[in-house]
């Protein structure tokens, strides 16, 4: 009973994931092919890689909607650096540092201005996105072609399958393990929950709030840079638009995974399962011949349903008291 109370939502998500795959398998039997299930994750698993640290940001009471633009900026920066003659290994390291820097900029603006994180990251979303377009224009990488010509060893990397698993999926599994340990088994993770539950109490209890927030946003930027590098390797070209479609699915995965949008609670395993759920939903709809626009609309509807459902669940006692008062007033 205790285990069910603790992991009930994650168990429900796992069951929903299985039902979803079986349902799409009835529409298109190819969906039940294990190889297809594994290798199709390369099309969407980078959403999960970014959603994992985003979970910690949301649990802390913050939000970051600039990660899609960070992915685009890191991707095109990688291409520009390689085009400019910088050795690819060094260019990748600099790209990862750029992603972490973008996250640190978000944290600094949030901490020292006191402005709502949603407003700050909305601004940096346009700042990073505009910078990506500027770099793209300077390098002449306009349109959908982007910057190509990367070595075969790099472009083949994301398509390798060590242990029978595609590289992006392996990265995702490693990230799940690391972020689960960080959030649920370390002092830093306890600080994240405390900050999300009550920032003032966290300050009074000598919790390093600012340092923790810097780390969370920088890690989210770093994860965006990792996703950008994998996407450039997977598609074989660096483009400024690689992260444009990530915002809604990633936030949906975090909220569907059990994170409270107001902070204070969340689950890494829940986010991981929800990322697969959202990814396979998009994949299954495409295989069923449903247009991408409808798939995006369903993802948005799913996010609304989850947020409203969790809000009702959190305030069910207030709703029950209100209904009870209404009944009492009518009887009187």
Secondary structure, DSSP 8 states (H G I E B T S, - for coil): -HHHHHHHHHHHHHHHHHHHHHHHHHH-GGGG-HHHHHHGGGGTHHHHHHHHHHHHHHHTT-----HHHHHHHHHHHHHHHHHTT--HHHHHHHHHHHHHHHHHHHHHHHHHH---HHHHHHHHHHHHHHHHHHHHHHHT--TTT-B----HHHHTGGG--GGGS-HHHHHHHHHHHHHHHHHHSSHHHHHHHHHHH-HHHHHHTT--HHHHHHHHHHHHHHHHHHHHHHHHHHHSSB-TTTTTTHHHHHHHHHHHTT--TTSS---HHHHHHHHHHHHHHHHHHHHTT--HHHHHHHHHHHHHHHHHHHHHHHTHHHHHHHHHHHHHHHH-
